[in-house]
Amino acid sequence: MPNENNRVEDSYTPEQTRTLCGAVIEAIADYRGTDPHTDDFVLYEYTDPDAITKLFQHDANQNHLLQFTADDAQITLEGNDTVEISVNRLPDGQHSLQK
């Protein structure tokens, strides 16, 4: 569930058993207060999962930043070997244009 700042934070490393996209979906489900296995959220309706995977492939020389919106949330991924994932509420009146 989101913290007092309406934010969910997580991190991903390649050593984990989940994929980066799986970690993103879990963070979004946590933000929404749902189970990632039963939630109807579909990542590819908002961004290209293959592009996320390619962008954040291990490259210690580059730090990457990706932001996209989904419904009432802004999702931010930042890092290289360790990817920090944050999901936070969009300011009032702003909503995703996608889906």
N, C-alpha and C positions, 0 to 999 in steps of 0.2 A: 504494500500500500504506500501511497505517496507520504512523504514526511510533512512536517508542518509548513514547508514551503511549496507544497504541491509538486514535489519532485521525487523521482525514483532514480537511484544511481546504482550501477553495477559495473563490473569490469570483466573483460574477456582476455584470455591468453590462449595461444595455440595448443598448450598442453592440456586444456580442459577436454572433457569428453563431449561437450556440446559444440556445435558450430557457432560462428559469430552471428549468423542470422538467427539461430536458435536462441542465443543470448539476447538479441534485440527483441525477439518475439516475447521472451520471458519477461523482459523489463517492461514492455508495453502492457502485457497482461497484468503484471504487478501494479502498474499505474492505474489500470482500469479496475483492479480488484477482481480479476477473473482467473480461471485456470487456463494456462496456455494450451492445454490439450483439448479443451472444449470451447474456447473462445472462437467467435466467428471472424476474428481479425485475419486479414490476408495481406501479408507484407507486400507482395508484388503489385497490389492495387495502388501503392503509394510510392514505391521505389523499386529498382531492379536488384533483387538479391544477389545475382551473379556479379553485378558491378560492385556491390559492397564487399563481397568476398575478394574480388580482384584488387580493389583499392587498398584493402587492409592486409594483403599478403605480407608476410614478414619481410621488412626492409628497414633495417636498423638506421639507415641514413636519412629516412624521410619520416616526418610526422604528418599525418593526414587528418583532415577535418571534414566531416559530412554532416549536414543538417537537412532534415525534411520534416514536413508536418503530416499528421494523420489525425483526422477529426479535430479534437480540441487540444492536441498535444504537439509539442515540438520535440523531435528526437535528435540528439546530438551524439555523434561518435567521433572520438578524437584519440589519436595515438599511433603507435607503430606496432611494436611487439605486444604491448599491453594496450588494449582499446578500452577507453573509458566510455561508458554508455550512460546517458542521462535522458530522462523523459520528464518533461515539465509542461505544465498547463500554459497554453497560449494566453496572452492578455485578453481580457474581456472584449468581445466583439470581433475577434479574429478567429477564423476557422480555416481548415485545410480546403484548398480549391480542388483537390484531387478526390478520386473515387468515383 
